[in-house]
Amino acid sequence: MQIIRNVRAALADRRAAHNAHRRLSEELAAFRTAAERTELDLMIGRHSADETHEIQAILNRQDAERRYQHAMHMS
């Protein structure tokens, strides 16, 4: 029975981490304009790379998606 509890706990932790990552991604997606992004970059710059790794990864992915969408609309 302990192994079942461990698996359930691990799945719950994973689900919570996924939901937190999704919420963070949604919040970061709101920073769209150059001014908003500059402000965000200044806030992020006050912290170490270790502290902002997840945020930077999300922003890089979002930037790549926006560039791709823009390129698709231009062709």
C-alpha positions, 0 to 999 in steps of 0.5 A, a space after each residue: 500500500 505504501 508504494 501506491 501512496 508514493 505513486 499517488 503523491 508523485 503524480 499529484 506533485 507532477 500535476 501541481 508542477 505542471 499547473 504552476 508552469 502553465 499558469 506562469 506561462 500564461 502570466 508571462 504571455 501577457 508581456 507582449 509589447 516591447 515596453 512590457 518586455 523591457 520592464 520584465 527583462 529589468 525585473 528578471 535581471 535583478 535575479 540570478 540565472 539559477 533563479 530565472 531559468 524557468 522564466 527565461 525558458 518560457 520566454 524564449 519558447 514564447 518568443 520563438 512561437 511568436 517569430 514562427 507565427 509572424 513568419 507564417 503570416 508573412 509568407 
